[in-house]
Amino acid sequence: MENQELSNQIKVQRAMKNITQEELAAHIGVTRKTINTIETGKFVPSTILAIKLARFFEIKVEELFTLNEK
């Protein structure tokens, strides 16, 4: 199986909405640390969490997350 990495646009989307990780976490129902670890690529979110994030930003999951195959 090839090496895969999931990148995301959460930080960019947060900046566009001018909200902090803490504010985003409160809206989604997770901790700030969870948002931070997803943003930095240290944690891959569940499908449910990915959909919640995409809905919050009003974009498709594929626009928020990109699967990079190495």
N, C-alpha and C positions, 0 to 999 in steps of 0.2 A: 504494500500500500504506500502511496506517495505521501510525502510530508505535506500537511496542509495547515494553513493559518487563516484565522478569521480576523479581518481588519474591520474597523467601523468608523462612522462619521459622527459619533455621539458628541464629541467635544465641539466639533464644527456646528452641529445643530443646536447645542446648548448656547453657544456664542451668538448664533442668529436670534435666539429667543431671549438672550440676555438673562439666563438663569444659572444658578450654581448647581454643583453636584448634589448638594443638600436639598435644594428645592426640587430637582428632578426626582431624587430618591423618594421624597415625600409624596409626590404625585403618583409615582409608580407603586409605592408600597414596599420599598426595600431600603437598605441602609446606604449612606453615602459611600461607605467602603465598597459595597457591591458595585455601585456605579463606577467608582474609581478603578476597580479591578477589571471591569468590562472595558472601559475606555482605554486602559493601558494594555489590553490584550492578555492579561494574566488569567482571565476567567472567561469561559464561553457560556453565554446565557442559555437558559432553557428556551425552548420554542415559545412557550407562553410569555416569558419575559421579553424576548425579542419582539414579539407581536405587540405587547403593551408599549414598549419603547417606540416602535414605528408608528403606532396609532397616536401616541402622545405628540410626536413630531409631525403627524399627518403626512407621512411618506410611506412608501412600500418598504418591506423588510429588506429587499434586495438593494434598496438605495441606502439603507442605514448600515447594512453588513455586507461585506464582500469576502467570498471564499477565494483565497490565494493558494494555488497549488505550486509547491516548490519542486 
